[in-house]
Amino acid sequence: MSSFQEFQARHDLSMEALCARILERHAATIRVKKPAVAIANLARIVETTLTLANRKGFHSMSLRDLTEQSGLSMGALYAYFDSKDTLLMMILGQVVGVVEEVLGRPPEALATDPASRLRWLLETHLYLTEAMHPWFVFAYMEAKAFPKEGRELAVSSEMMTESMIADALADGVARGLFAVPDVSMAAVLIKPMLQDWYVKRAKHRRRGVTPDLYAEQLIAFVEAAVRLRTMQAAGR
């Protein structure tokens, strides 16, 4: 297993880096053309939005609230997005994009090792949500109020991660490493344990649970549940 510190060293998930990707994705509609200015202002907009959404809910937040808290004028906001729904999709799209980018590229060495691939998926998912905690809380807590496009994007992203876990489980079953009656259902049951880390983070922090400890215990629990066998034992 790796550590959260090692994960952070491999992936730049700072607010500035994430907003640079938003700028790249929405360059055709964002009217501010100086990258340094655009990224700095996007960082202020997104950080303020995530803070206000956590405090009062995104759909209770007004653009006037956003101007007052971010220090940007209404005109400055409209240089980046034309509505609250567009802002929401910018944020949600970045969450989904990073999930696809980070989880969708497991190390090639794990292609024929489903047990190690499953461990990598679980710890990487957990470390990703720790590194982008406010973003994932936003996506989870606001999902019920997303417009249709947002709901479909959120559901497809969740299905994608469940599918990655199910594929690793199915590969392990085929190789005689796991005993799982229904790999799709097992993946569905595993996903909430991953979400519990960022949705109920304060509970775990009060108990002194670190990201590394949670990853270690989660992996041990899942491996016990799927009755992991060693490659040597499976090959007998």
VOPAGU-2260 file (C-alpha; in pm, 1 decimal, decimal comma):
REM VOPAGU-2260
SITE   aa  ch    i         X         Y         Z
SITE  MET   A    0       0,0       0,0       0,0
SITE  SER   A    1     104,9     357,1     -62,6
SITE  SER   A    2      21,4     654,8     160,7
SITE  PHE   A    3    -182,4     971,2     129,4
SITE  GLN   A    4     141,3    1170,6     127,4
SITE  GLU   A    5     271,5     968,4    -167,7
SITE  PHE   A    6     -60,8    1018,0    -347,8
SITE  GLN   A    7     -33,8    1395,0    -301,5
SITE  ALA   A    8     319,2    1391,4    -441,4
SITE  ARG   A    9     194,9    1217,9    -758,0
SITE  HIS   A   10    -116,2    1431,5    -817,7
SITE  ASP   A   11    -146,6    1810,0    -810,9
SITE  LEU   A   12    -502,6    1861,1    -691,5
SITE  SER   A   13    -458,5    2210,8    -554,4
SITE  MET   A   14    -739,6    2460,6    -610,6
SITE  GLU   A   15    -526,3    2645,1    -866,7
SITE  ALA   A   16    -444,0    2327,3   -1061,7
SITE  LEU   A   17    -808,4    2218,3   -1067,3
SITE  CYS   A   18    -926,1    2562,7   -1178,1
SITE  ALA   A   19    -664,6    2561,6   -1453,5
SITE  ARG   A   20    -835,2    2246,8   -1584,6
SITE  ILE   A   21   -1175,7    2415,9   -1560,1
SITE  LEU   A   22   -1037,9    2705,9   -1764,6
SITE  GLU   A   23    -902,9    2465,7   -2025,8
SITE  ARG   A   24   -1235,0    2280,0   -2045,1
SITE  HIS   A   25   -1444,0    2598,7   -2071,1
SITE  ALA   A   26   -1202,8    2821,5   -2264,3
SITE  ALA   A   27   -1460,9    2880,6   -2538,2
SITE  THR   A   28   -1711,3    3042,8   -2300,6
SITE  ILE   A   29   -1492,4    3209,1   -2035,3
SITE  ARG   A   30   -1432,4    3564,4   -2152,4
SITE  VAL   A   31   -1120,3    3638,3   -1947,5
SITE  LYS   A   32    -826,2    3554,8   -2172,2
SITE  LYS   A   33    -529,7    3607,0   -1938,4
SITE  PRO   A   34    -475,8    3260,4   -1785,1
SITE  ALA   A   35    -320,3    3382,1   -1459,8
SITE  VAL   A   36    -609,6    3620,9   -1394,1
SITE  ALA   A   37    -873,8    3369,1   -1500,4
SITE  ILE   A   38    -733,2    3089,6   -1281,7
SITE  ALA   A   39    -699,0    3315,6    -977,0
SITE  ASN   A   40   -1057,1    3438,7   -1010,5
SITE  LEU   A   41   -1194,4    3090,8   -1077,7
SITE  ALA   A   42   -1021,4    2973,8    -760,8
SITE  ARG   A   43   -1195,2    3252,5    -565,6
SITE  ILE   A   44   -1530,2    3169,4    -723,1
SITE  VAL   A   45   -1508,9    2794,8    -669,4
SITE  GLU   A   46   -1367,7    2814,4    -317,5
SITE  THR   A   47   -1638,0    3062,8    -215,2
SITE  THR   A   48   -1909,2    2852,3    -380,0
SITE  LEU   A   49   -1799,5    2537,5    -198,7
SITE  THR   A   50   -1789,9    2723,1     133,0
SITE  LEU   A   51   -2134,4    2880,4      86,0
SITE  ALA   A   52   -2285,5    2554,3     -39,5
SITE  ASN   A   53   -2157,3    2373,4     268,2
SITE  ARG   A   54   -2301,5    2645,9     491,5
SITE  LYS   A   55   -2642,3    2705,1     336,3
SITE  GLY   A   56   -2682,1    2481,4      31,2
SITE  PHE   A   57   -2597,8    2566,5    -328,7
SITE  HIS   A   58   -2955,7    2636,4    -433,8
SITE  SER   A   59   -3007,9    2868,1    -137,4
SITE  MET   A   60   -2694,3    3058,7    -234,1
SITE  SER   A   61   -2755,3    3363,1    -452,8
SITE  LEU   A   62   -2512,7    3523,4    -694,2
SITE  ARG   A   63   -2526,4    3828,3    -468,2
SITE  ASP   A   64   -2400,0    3606,6    -184,6
SITE  LEU   A   65   -2120,6    3495,1    -414,4
SITE  THR   A   66   -2022,0    3850,9    -506,8
SITE  GLU   A   67   -2018,7    3962,1    -143,4
SITE  GLN   A   68   -1810,5    3668,5     -21,3
SITE  SER   A   69   -1571,5    3642,6    -318,3
SITE  GLY   A   70   -1513,6    4016,6    -360,4
SITE  LEU   A   71   -1587,8    3993,4    -733,3
SITE  SER   A   72   -1853,3    4203,9    -902,1
SITE  MET   A   73   -2159,7    4056,5   -1070,7
SITE  GLY   A   74   -2009,9    4153,5   -1406,9
SITE  ALA   A   75   -1688,1    3971,7   -1319,9
SITE  LEU   A   76   -1882,8    3655,9   -1233,2
SITE  TYR   A   77   -2067,1    3662,4   -1566,0
SITE  ALA   A   78   -1731,3    3663,8   -1744,8
SITE  TYR   A   79   -1693,0    3303,4   -1624,2
SITE  PHE   A   80   -2045,7    3160,1   -1632,5
SITE  ASP   A   81   -2391,7    3266,0   -1743,9
SITE  SER   A   82   -2598,2    3102,2   -1466,7
SITE  LYS   A   83   -2575,8    2912,7   -1139,5
SITE  ASP   A   84   -2646,7    2589,1   -1326,1
SITE  THR   A   85   -2344,3    2651,7   -1549,1
SITE  LEU   A   86   -2128,5    2712,2   -1241,1
SITE  LEU   A   87   -2260,0    2391,8   -1087,0
SITE  MET   A   88   -2176,4    2192,8   -1399,6
SITE  MET   A   89   -1825,5    2344,6   -1406,3
SITE  ILE   A   90   -1761,7    2218,3   -1053,7
SITE  LEU   A   91   -1930,3    1881,3   -1100,7
SITE  GLY   A   92   -1760,9    1832,2   -1436,7
SITE  GLN   A   93   -1421,7    1884,0   -1274,9
SITE  VAL   A   94   -1497,3    1627,2   -1003,4
SITE  VAL   A   95   -1605,0    1370,2   -1262,6
SITE  GLY   A   96   -1308,7    1452,6   -1486,2
SITE  VAL   A   97   -1055,6    1395,3   -1209,4
SITE  VAL   A   98   -1222,1    1067,8   -1109,1
SITE  GLU   A   99   -1191,4     944,9   -1467,2
SITE  GLU   A  100    -833,2    1069,3   -1496,3
SITE  VAL   A  101    -703,1     926,6   -1168,0
SITE  LEU   A  102    -904,9     606,9   -1118,3
SITE  GLY   A  103    -929,2     524,0   -1487,1
SITE  ARG   A  104    -554,0     470,2   -1520,2
SITE  PRO   A  105    -440,3     194,2   -1284,6
SITE  PRO   A  106     -72,1      97,0   -1314,4
SITE  GLU   A  107     -13,6    -147,9   -1599,0
SITE  ALA   A  108     149,0    -392,5   -1356,9
SITE  LEU   A  109    -191,6    -445,5   -1192,1
SITE  ALA   A  110    -364,4    -564,5   -1509,9
SITE  THR   A  111    -310,9    -932,6   -1421,8
SITE  ASP   A  112    -327,4    -889,3   -1041,9
SITE  PRO   A  113    -691,6    -824,2    -943,5
SITE  ALA   A  114    -621,4    -831,1    -568,8
SITE  SER   A  115    -362,2    -555,1    -596,2
SITE  ARG   A  116    -583,4    -367,4    -842,4
SITE  LEU   A  117    -872,2    -377,1    -595,8
SITE  ARG   A  118    -647,0    -244,5    -317,8
SITE  TRP   A  119    -522,9      31,1    -550,3
SITE  LEU   A  120    -877,8     130,4    -646,2
SITE  LEU   A  121    -994,1     151,8    -284,9
SITE  GLU   A  122    -700,4     348,4    -150,3
SITE  THR   A  123    -677,3     576,2    -455,4
SITE  HIS   A  124   -1049,4     655,7    -439,8
SITE  LEU   A  125   -1018,4     734,3     -69,9
SITE  TYR   A  126    -706,4     950,2    -111,0
SITE  LEU   A  127    -866,2    1134,7    -403,2
SITE  THR   A  128   -1171,4    1226,8    -197,9
SITE  GLU   A  129    -948,0    1338,0      88,9
SITE  ALA   A  130    -743,7    1562,7    -141,1
SITE  MET   A  131   -1062,3    1712,8    -293,4
SITE  HIS   A  132   -1282,0    1688,4      13,9
SITE  PRO   A  133   -1495,7    2006,1     -36,2
SITE  TRP   A  134   -1554,3    1916,8    -402,0
SITE  PHE   A  135   -1679,9    1565,2    -325,0
SITE  VAL   A  136   -1897,1    1680,9     -35,8
SITE  PHE   A  137   -2053,0    1936,1    -272,0
SITE  ALA   A  138   -2120,4    1673,2    -539,3
SITE  TYR   A  139   -2270,1    1432,0    -284,8
SITE  MET   A  140   -2480,6    1676,1     -82,5
SITE  GLU   A  141   -2617,7    1875,6    -377,4
SITE  ALA   A  142   -2693,1    1577,1    -603,7
SITE  LYS   A  143   -3066,2    1569,9    -525,2
SITE  ALA   A  144   -3105,4    1926,4    -655,3
SITE  PHE   A  145   -2889,8    1892,9    -967,9
SITE  PRO   A  146   -3051,9    1972,0   -1303,2
SITE  LYS   A  147   -3116,3    1666,2   -1522,3
SITE  GLU   A  148   -2777,8    1694,7   -1695,2
SITE  GLY   A  149   -2600,6    1711,4   -1359,0
SITE  ARG   A  150   -2788,6    1414,7   -1214,5
SITE  GLU   A  151   -2707,1    1204,4   -1518,7
SITE  LEU   A  152   -2339,7    1301,1   -1499,0
SITE  ALA   A  153   -2322,4    1219,9   -1126,0
SITE  VAL   A  154   -2497,1     884,5   -1172,8
SITE  SER   A  155   -2273,6     786,8   -1465,0
SITE  SER   A  156   -1962,4     871,6   -1260,9
SITE  GLU   A  157   -2081,6     660,1    -968,4
SITE  MET   A  158   -2163,8     372,4   -1203,3
SITE  MET   A  159   -1816,7     402,8   -1354,9
SITE  THR   A  160   -1638,6     362,9   -1021,4
SITE  GLU   A  161   -1867,9      75,2    -921,6
SITE  SER   A  162   -1788,8     -89,2   -1255,2
SITE  MET   A  163   -1413,1     -58,8   -1192,8
SITE  ILE   A  164   -1452,5    -230,1    -855,3
SITE  ALA   A  165   -1683,0    -496,1   -1001,7
SITE  ASP   A  166   -1433,6    -567,3   -1283,4
SITE  ALA   A  167   -1152,8    -623,6   -1031,8
SITE  LEU   A  168   -1378,0    -852,4    -827,6
SITE  ALA   A  169   -1489,0   -1047,3   -1136,0
SITE  ASP   A  170   -1128,1   -1090,9   -1246,8
SITE  GLY   A  171   -1041,8   -1216,6    -898,3
SITE  VAL   A  172   -1330,1   -1464,0    -904,4
SITE  ALA   A  173   -1222,8   -1590,4   -1247,4
SITE  ARG   A  174    -868,1   -1645,3   -1117,5
SITE  GLY   A  175    -988,5   -1825,5    -805,5
SITE  LEU   A  176    -875,6   -1545,7    -571,3
SITE  PHE   A  177   -1216,2   -1420,3    -455,8
SITE  ALA   A  178   -1540,6   -1588,6    -357,6
SITE  VAL   A  179   -1811,5   -1334,2    -445,2
SITE  PRO   A  180   -2161,8   -1454,5    -541,0
SITE  ASP   A  181   -2261,3   -1126,7    -706,5
SITE  VAL   A  182   -1976,0    -891,3    -801,7
SITE  SER   A  183   -2208,1    -606,5    -905,5
SITE  MET   A  184   -2387,2    -610,3    -569,8
SITE  ALA   A  185   -2055,5    -634,4    -385,6
SITE  ALA   A  186   -1934,1    -321,3    -568,5
SITE  VAL   A  187   -2258,2    -142,0    -478,6
SITE  LEU   A  188   -2202,8    -229,0    -111,1
SITE  ILE   A  189   -1837,7    -121,6    -114,4
SITE  LYS   A  190   -1905,9     223,9    -261,1
SITE  PRO   A  191   -2087,7     365,8      48,2
SITE  MET   A  192   -1791,7     267,5     266,1
SITE  LEU   A  193   -1572,7     484,0      44,1
SITE  GLN   A  194   -1823,5     769,0      58,3
SITE  ASP   A  195   -1846,0     747,5     437,1
SITE  TRP   A  196   -1492,2     883,1     460,8
SITE  TYR   A  197   -1573,4    1222,4     313,0
SITE  VAL   A  198   -1942,6    1249,4     406,0
SITE  LYS   A  199   -1879,0    1172,9     775,3
SITE  ARG   A  200   -1520,5    1292,1     792,5
SITE  ALA   A  201   -1566,9    1475,5    1126,0
SITE  LYS   A  202   -1674,7    1150,8    1293,8
SITE  HIS   A  203   -1357,2     976,0    1182,6
SITE  ARG   A  204   -1137,7    1272,2    1275,1
SITE  ARG   A  205   -1280,0    1273,1    1630,4
SITE  ARG   A  206   -1172,7     909,6    1658,8
SITE  GLY   A  207    -824,2     993,7    1536,7
SITE  VAL   A  208    -866,8     799,5    1212,0
SITE  THR   A  209    -628,0     916,1     938,7
SITE  PRO   A  210    -676,2     860,7     563,5
SITE  ASP   A  211    -402,6     596,3     573,1
SITE  LEU   A  212    -563,1     409,1     862,4
SITE  TYR   A  213    -909,1     423,0     704,0
SITE  ALA   A  214    -766,8     288,7     376,2
SITE  GLU   A  215    -584,8       9,6     558,1
SITE  GLN   A  216    -892,1     -96,3     757,7
SITE  LEU   A  217   -1129,2     -67,0     462,1
SITE  ILE   A  218    -905,6    -284,8     244,2
SITE  ALA   A  219    -871,6    -544,8     521,5
SITE  PHE   A  220   -1251,0    -551,0     566,3
SITE  VAL   A  221   -1320,2    -587,5     193,7
SITE  GLU   A  222   -1055,9    -855,8     147,6
SITE  ALA   A  223   -1205,7   -1053,4     434,9
SITE  ALA   A  224   -1552,8   -1012,7     284,4
SITE  VAL   A  225   -1444,7   -1143,3     -56,7
SITE  ARG   A  226   -1239,5   -1420,4     106,6
SITE  LEU   A  227    -911,9   -1328,3     -61,3
SITE  ARG   A  228    -679,6   -1620,4    -135,6
SITE  THR   A  229    -314,3   -1590,2    -232,8
SITE  MET   A  230    -211,0   -1632,5    -593,9
SITE  GLN   A  231     -11,3   -1940,1    -489,0
SITE  ALA   A  232    -310,7   -2102,5    -321,3
SITE  ALA   A  233    -535,8   -2020,5    -616,0
SITE  GLY   A  234    -293,3   -2185,1    -855,1
SITE  ARG   A  235    -298,9   -2523,7    -680,6
